[in-house]
Structures are given as structure tokens and as C-alpha cells.
């Protein structure tokens, strides 16, 4: 492996390590009344672009289809954080670093409400994300729906024997 490649992976690992902090900052800025409404609209528009299947580059195009969604999301998040009022941004960044962000409290409340179901969903999250990846394939969606129907209705009754006439 090249040295440059190792540094790239190290930088990526550092970025992934910081993602919870960024999520807390964005969540706090979004909920803060001091954040301008048009800025919140920008974030909503960016998230809508990622969720809505109409894209500049269709998701069916390998790699590029997903790269444009990721690029738009990162640009919107960067604009959202950078254009938030400086004192609000500093306040939420400090809270996120100290672990006192609103997201932590909201997740704790959600855990209280949902009980064991919260842990079950959290533990199954990697499987759910993998399943989401398969949901882009129409054949996989049909298969998942058929499995779901079979589980809901129970096993099919055996076919009645046919007697020749």
C-alpha cells in the first residue's frame, strides 16, 4: 500500500470519528430559533434532493449516481454550518464536543419511550442499511414483499389432491 493511501484512510477514519459531532451540531442548529429560517430551508432542500429519486445524475449510473447525492449533501451541510450565525455555531459546536447536545437528550428520550425496541432497531441498523441498498433493485423489492406477505399470512395450506375424472 502506498504511503499516500494510508494517509487517505487515516483522514477518512478521522472524518468518520467526527461524524457524530457534526450530526449534533447540525441537529442543534436546526432546532435553534436563532438560526435563520432560509438557512433551515436550504438544509431541507438539500435533504429533499437526496431523498427524491429525481437527480441530475440518475442513481442507476454506477458510482456517479450516488456520488452526486453525497456531493450535494456535503455541500449543503457545509453551507448550513458555515452560514449559521457565528455565536450560535460556536455554542452548538461546544455543546456537541462536550456531549451536551440536544441530540443526546432526544435519543435518551426516544430510548425511554421505545424501551427494548430502540436497542433492537439500533442493533439491526447495519442489516437495515444493507437491505435499503437492495431496495434499489425492483426484483429485490418484489422478493422482500413476497417474503413479508408469507410471514404475515403464515404458511400456505397444502394444495388439495386432484383426482382424475
N, C-alpha and C positions, 0 to 999 in steps of 0.2 A: 504494500500500500504506500502510496506517495505521502510525503510529509504534509503537503498541502491538503490532501484528502483527509488526513487525521484532524487537522485544524478545522476543516469544514464541519466534520462530525462533532467536534468539541463545541464549536459555535452553535450548531443546531441543538445539541444537548442543553447548552446554557439557555437558549431561547425556550425550549420546551419546559425547562425548570421554572422559567419566569411566567409561563402562561397563566397559572392561577392568579398571580399578582395582577397581570393585565386584565384578566376577567373581572377581578374585584374592582379595579379602577373603572373599567367601562360600566359595570353594573352600578357603582356608586354615582358616577357622573350622570348616568341615565336617570336615576331616581332623584337626583338633587334638583330642587326647584331653581337654583341659581344657574343651571346650565340652560342656555338659550333654546327655545323650542325649535327654531330652524335647524340647529345642530342635532337635536334629537331626531328630527325628520330626515336628516342626511343619513344617520345611522339606520333608521328604519328602511330607507330606500335601498341602502346597501344590502341589508339583510334580505329584503324582498327580492333583490336581483339574484342573490344566491339561491333562494328557495324556489322562485318561479322558474319553470323549465325553459322559458324563452331567453336565450343568451345571444351574445354577439358571436360566440363560437359554440355550436351545439355540443352538449355533453357526450354525444355519440362519437365525436372525434377524439381518438385516444390521446391522452396526456393533455393536449391543448384545451380540450373541453372542460376539464377540471381545473386547469391552471388559470384560466380566465376568471373563474369563480373565486379562487383563492386570492388572485391578484386584486380583484375588486374589493374583496372583504378586507384584506390587509390595508389597502389604500384608504378605505372608508374608516377603518378603526384608527389609522394613523391621523387622518384629518380630524376625526372626532376628538381624540385625546389632545392633539396639538392645538386645536381651536377652542377648547374649553377655557373658560376664564382661568388665569394663572393661579389665583388663590384657591379656587375650587379644585383644580387639578392637583395642586400641592397637598391640599387637605386629604383628598381621596387616595393619593399615592402613599402618603404617610400612614393612613388607616390600613391600606392594603398590605404594606410592609409589616405593620405591627399585628396583623391578623384580626383587626377590629372592624373589618369592613361589613357593610350591610349584608353582603352575600353570605358571610358566615352565619350571621343571625338568621337569615332566611332559610338557609339549609338546615340549621338546627330546628327551626320551627317545623319545617317540612318533615324532618325525621320524627319529631314528636307526633305529628298528625298521622303519618303513614305507618309508623312503627316498623315491624319486621319487613314490610313490603318495600320500604326505602332501601334497606340493605340488600334485599333480593334484586331489585332493579339495578342498584349500583354494581353488584357482583356480576350481573348478566350483561352489563353495558358493552363489553367487548364483543360478545356474541350478537347483540342487537345491532351494533355498528356494522359488523360483518354482514348481517342479514340485510341491512339497508343497502349495502353495496350491491348485493344480489338483486335488490328490487328494481334496479335499472333495466334488468333483462325481463321482457314480458313473459317468457316461458317460466322463469323462476317465480314470478308473481303468481301465475296460474297454479304452479305446483304448491306454493305456500298456501294459497286459498283452498285448494283441494284438501291438503293436509288439515287445515283448520276446520273445514266442514266435516271431515271424517271424525276428528276428535270431538266436535260439538254434538254430532248426531249419534255417535257411538258406532260400534261395528255394524256393517251391513248384514241383514239377515241372509242366511244361506238361500241360494236360488232353489225354487221348487223343482223337484224332479219332473222331467217331461216324460210322458208315456206315449209311445207310438200309437197311432189310431188304427 
